[in-house]
Amino acid sequence: MLQDNITHAPPTNIKAIITGMILVFLIVHIGFHATYIKHFPEFTEFSWIHHIHGALMGSWVILLVLQPVLIYKRRFTVHRFFGKLTYVIAPLIIISMFLVAKQNYQTGILEKASIDVMANQSITWMQLFMFVFFYSLAVYYRKFTYKHMRFIIGTAILMIGPPLNRILFIYFPEIGVANILPIVLYVKTAIIAVLFLSDFVKNKNWTSYLIMLLTFLFSDLVYHARYSDVWQAFGNFVVSNVYK
């Protein structure tokens, strides 16, 4: 999203990227329609934090679609403008993710034990960590289109987690909550694994996807270790020092 030196022809696979980003947009819209969008304009069950978070995440998804389209149309100046706009949007997204995590903990603790609430937050905190990590790498490699593009794709894969959870919860409840959460984690990891293998088989530079694949695998590990002493100690630290 941030490339400063895009003056060459669009990548040959830009159409595939655009298609993938449109698919992400559709998944987000379907997933959040039943749990959020359909409540417009009353939104009686939601706080201002949810509205701001939703608007920011929605803007990111729109940018994920718009930016490759601008590259395909060779509108590089406009592309760079929106790329620089993410210097504002991304930090706001990170803050909103933290505020949502904090609010979810504060409401969850009223109904469940602290250990269960913090276990559930393993996914939320790993989403936040991975977004910061992938976006930071995209910024660092903003002048290297090949790597920059891949780390932005990593943020797109992150975006499908929450809506995909909701789609399975609403339309396939027989799967069960205990199974849906890990299934979605594995789907995201499988997508990045396929992209990694594609670069590897085609003899392309696969290091970007390898970094993200290892990160997704680590996230899966954290989920399965969410009741461990290590994660719960992290949770106690967050509650005592960060959520105050």
N, C-alpha and C positions, 0 to 999 in steps of 0.2 A: 503493500500500500504506500510505501514511503520512498520509492526509488527516486533518487535525485538526478539520475543520469539516463533516463529512458529516452533515447533518441533513435533507437534501432527499430527494426521491424518486430511486430509482436511475436511471441513464442509460437511455434507451430502447434502446440497443444492448447492454445488459449481457448478454443471453442470447448474443449473438454472441461477446462477449468470453469468456464462460464456455466456450462451445464451442471457441474457439480455444485456450484454456489447457488444456482436456482433451486436445486434439489434441497440444499440446506435451508433455504428460505421457505420452501413449501413445508418441510418437516417442522420448522419452528412455528409457522402459522397454524398448521393442523394441531400441533401439540398444545399450543397455548390458547387456541380458540375456545375449547370446552372449559378450560380452567381459569381463563382471564378475559379474553377479548369479548366473549359473549355477554359479560356482565356490564359492558358499556351501555349507557353512560353512568349508571349508578355506582358501580364498583364498591358496594357497601362493605364487603368483607376484606378490603385491602387498605393498606396504609400508604402514606406518601412515599415511603421507601420503596414499596413494590412498584409504584407508578414510575418513579425516577429510574429505578433499576430496569424495568421493562422498556422504557423509552431508550435508554442508553444501549441496552443489548440489541434492541430493534434497529437502532441506527448502525450498529456494528454489522449486523447481518445485511442491511441494505448496502453498506459500503463493500462488503464481501462480493456482492453481485455487481455493483456499479464499477468498481475499480478495474477488473479485467475487461469489462465492456469498453471502458475508456481507452485501455491499452489496445484492444482490437480495433477501435475506431481511430487510433493514433491521436487521441486527444490528451497528449502527454502533459501539457500545462495544467489542465483541469485535474488530471490524475495526481500530479504533484501537490496541487492545492488541497485536495481531499486527504492525501497522505499526511500532509503537515497538520491537518485538522485532527488526526488521530492522536497527536501529542496532547491534545486536550481531552478527547473522548476516552482514550484508554485509561488514563489515571482516574477519571470519573467512574469508569466501569469498575475498576479495582476497588475504589472506595465504596461503591454501591454493593459490590459482592460481599465486602466485609460487613457492611451494615445489615444486609439481609441475613448473613450468617449469625450475627449477634442477635438480631430479632428472633430468628428461628430458635436459637438456644433459649432465649428468655421466655418464649411461649412454650417451647417443648418441655422445659424443666418443670412447668406447672402440671404436666400430665405424666411424665416419665422420670425415671431415675437419671441422675446426672451421667452415669456411666453409659446409659443407652443413648442419651441425647448427643453426647460427644462422639460416640461411635458413629451415629448417623451423620455427624458433621465431617467425617473423614472425606466423603466425596466432595463436599462443598469447599473444604480447605484445599484439597488437591486441585480442584478446578481453578481456584484462585491462584495457586502457586504456578500451575501450568500456563495459565493465561499470561501472567507476568513474565514467565520464563520464555515462552514462545514469542511474545510481542517484543521483549527486550532483544532477542536474537534477530528478529526481523528488522528492528531499528539498527542494530549493529551492522547487519549485512544489507542495509538499504541501497548501497551502491553496487551490490552483487545480485543481479536479478534472480539468478538461479536459486540461490539459497534463501533470499528474501521471500520469494514467492512460496517456497515450501513451508517456511515457518508461519506465514500468514494462513496457508492451508491448514496448518496445525491448529490455529485458533478457530478455524471454521469447524473442524472436527469436534472441538470442545463444545461448540454451540449446539450440536445435535443431542447432547446428553440429556439435559432437562426436558426438552419437548418429547424426545423419544420415550423417556420414562413415563410421561403423561399419556402418550398415545397407548402404551401397553397397559397402564393402569386403567384407562377408561374403556378401551375397546377389547382388551384381552385380560379381564380381571382374573380369569381362571388360572392364569400363570402364577399368580401370587406375588405379593410384594417382596418376599424373601428371595424370589428368583429373578424378578424384573431388574433390580438394581445391578446385580453382577452381570446379567445378560447385556445390559446397555454398556457397562464397562468393557466387556469383551468385544462388543460390536465396534466400539471406538478403537480399541487396540488392534482388532482385525483389519480395519480400514487402513490404519497407518502401516501395518505389517505388509499389506498388499502393495501399498505405494512404495515401501522400501524394497520389496522383492522386485517390483517393476523396474526401479532404477538399477538395482543390482544385476538383473538379468540383461538389461539393455546396456550394461557397461557404463552407466552414467555415475556421476558423483553422488553416492548414496549416504554420505555422512549426515546430512540434515535430517533425513528420515530415520536414520539409525538413532540419532540423539532423541528424536521425539518418540520413537518406538520404546526405547529404554525408559523414557519418562512415563509413558503410558503404562508400561509393565510395573514400574515402581508404584504408580497410583493404584493399580490393581492389588499389589502387595499390601499397601497401606490399608485398603478396604478390608482385606482378609485378616489384617492384624489390628483392626479397629478396637478390639477389646483387650489388646495387649497392654502390659504395664507401660511400655514406651509411649504408645499413642495416648493412653489415658493420662500419663504424666504431662505430655504436651498439652492435652486438653485442660488439665488443671492449671497449667501455667497461663494459657489463653484466658480462661475464666477469671483468674485472680489478677492478671496484670494487663490484659488487653481489652476484655469486655467491660471493664469498670467504667 
